[in-house]
Amino acid sequence: MIRAAIVQDIPAIFSLIQELASYERAPEQVVNTPAQLEIDLFEDQICHAIVATNETDVVIGFALYYISYSTWKGRCLYLEDFYVQEAERKQGYGQALFDEIVHIAKKMGVKRMDWQVLDWNHTALNFYRRNHATLDPEWINGRLFFE
């Protein structure tokens, strides 16, 4: 049910990325393309992905991550996106994906795993709390966008 993404998964993963953007009320902000995602995942390998599949081997969720770095801690894993289709939730796919990411992080020997969650996404916040995550209200995200 949980496996490493393969090139043939790119259309499904990209579709899920678009679903996630819509869920987060920002569909117009997706400027990435399936072609670029394929390059980043499989040619340049700047990020990695795992997928959740249902009983008919249809991709219904994914987690995309990469190695980040903390000057205080060293190597870290950043969970960029983690999403399961709404119709497939509450069946254990999300927990299985999250457990696999935690397993990957521990196997890689990272010192910390980071991600962001929107403050209005109570379902996700509760999920992370059930998984004993620290949700830090002190840090403000900073960003610069480049075209």
C-alpha positions in Angstrom: 0.0 0.0 0.0 2.9 2.4 0.6 5.8 2.4 -1.8 8.5 4.6 -3.4 7.1 6.7 -6.2 8.0 5.7 -9.7 8.0 7.8 -12.9 4.7 6.4 -14.0 3.2 7.9 -10.8 4.0 11.5 -11.9 0.5 12.3 -13.4 -1.2 10.9 -10.2 1.1 12.8 -7.9 0.7 16.0 -9.8 -3.1 15.6 -9.7 -2.9 15.1 -6.0 -0.7 18.3 -5.7 -3.4 20.2 -7.5 -6.1 18.7 -5.2 -4.0 19.7 -2.2 -3.7 23.3 -3.5 -7.5 23.5 -3.9 -8.0 22.0 -0.4 -5.7 24.7 0.9 -7.7 27.4 -1.0 -4.8 28.3 -3.3 -5.1 26.4 -6.6 -3.8 29.3 -8.7 -0.5 29.1 -6.8 0.6 25.8 -8.4 3.1 26.8 -11.1 5.1 23.6 -11.1 4.6 21.1 -14.0 4.5 17.3 -14.3 7.7 17.5 -16.4 9.6 19.6 -13.8 8.4 17.3 -11.0 9.7 14.3 -12.9 13.1 16.0 -13.3 13.2 17.0 -9.7 12.2 13.6 -8.4 14.0 11.2 -10.8 16.8 13.1 -12.7 18.1 15.6 -10.2 16.7 13.8 -7.2 16.4 17.0 -5.2 13.3 15.5 -3.5 11.8 12.1 -3.0 8.2 10.8 -2.8 6.3 7.9 -1.5 2.8 7.0 -2.5 -0.2 5.3 -1.0 -2.2 3.0 -3.3 -5.6 1.5 -2.7 -6.5 -2.2 -3.3 -6.7 -1.7 -7.0 -3.2 0.0 -7.1 -4.5 3.5 -7.7 -2.4 6.2 -6.2 -4.6 8.0 -3.6 -2.0 9.8 -1.5 1.6 10.9 -1.4 4.3 12.4 0.7 7.1 14.4 -0.8 10.2 15.2 1.2 13.8 16.4 1.0 16.9 16.8 3.2 17.2 20.1 4.9 19.8 21.3 7.3 19.9 22.9 10.7 23.0 24.6 11.9 22.0 23.6 15.4 20.9 20.0 14.7 22.5 18.9 11.4 20.7 16.9 8.7 16.9 17.2 8.9 14.0 15.8 6.8 11.5 18.4 5.5 8.1 17.0 4.7 7.0 19.3 1.9 3.6 17.8 1.1 1.6 15.0 2.7 -1.9 14.4 1.2 -4.5 11.7 1.0 -7.6 12.2 -1.2 -10.6 13.1 0.9 -12.7 10.1 -0.1 -9.9 7.8 1.0 -9.3 9.3 4.5 -10.0 7.6 7.8 -8.9 4.3 6.3 -5.3 4.3 7.6 -3.5 5.6 4.5 -2.4 8.8 6.0 -1.1 7.1 9.1 0.7 4.6 7.0 2.3 7.4 4.9 3.3 9.3 8.0 4.7 6.2 9.7 6.8 5.5 6.6 8.2 9.0 6.4 9.1 8.8 10.1 10.8 5.4 9.4 12.7 7.0 6.4 13.8 9.9 8.6 15.1 7.6 11.3 16.8 5.3 8.8 18.6 8.4 7.3 19.7 9.4 10.8 18.3 12.9 10.6 18.0 14.9 13.8 14.6 16.5 13.1 11.6 16.3 10.8 9.8 19.5 9.9 6.7 20.5 8.0 4.0 23.2 8.0 0.3 23.0 8.6 -2.3 25.7 8.1 -3.7 27.0 11.4 -7.3 26.4 10.1 -6.7 22.7 9.2 -8.0 21.2 12.4 -8.1 17.7 10.9 -4.4 17.8 10.2 -3.5 19.6 13.5 -5.3 16.8 15.4 -3.6 14.1 13.3 -0.2 15.6 14.1 -1.1 15.9 17.8 -2.1 12.2 17.9 1.4 11.5 16.5 3.0 13.5 19.4 4.3 16.3 17.1 5.4 19.6 18.5 3.3 22.3 16.8 5.3 25.5 17.4 3.3 28.8 17.5 6.4 30.9 17.9 8.1 30.8 14.5 6.8 32.9 11.7 7.5 31.6 8.1 9.5 33.9 5.9 9.5 33.6 2.1 10.8 35.3 -1.0 9.3 34.4 -4.3 11.2 34.4 -7.6 9.8 34.3 -11.1 
